[in-house]
Amino acid sequence: MKTTCAGSAAPAAWLGGCVTVRLSAPMFLEPDASSQRLFSLPRGTPLSDCFQAGDGFVCCVHEGITGYVPLEYLAPREEAESL
């Protein structure tokens, strides 16, 4: 499994920690909804090392596995605490 995202040297897109804010957020192997699905993440799942990967995806880490989650399923950890 991957441990880093492609293009991870782009600090301008750094988001820090994120939390899933919708039910069954998919995590994919690549920033493409047709790529292999790694997980279906329940609402409230904390993710670390998140950064915007382009094309509407966020690259992040869950349980040591790196993958891509569609941006619409996520919120920064600080914002999610107020939802």
Buried (B, 14 or more C-beta within 10 A) or exposed (E): EBEEBBEBEBEEBEBEBBBBBBEEBBBBBBBEEEEEEBBEBEBEBEBBBBBBBBEEBBBBBBEEBBBBBBBEBBBBBEEBEEE
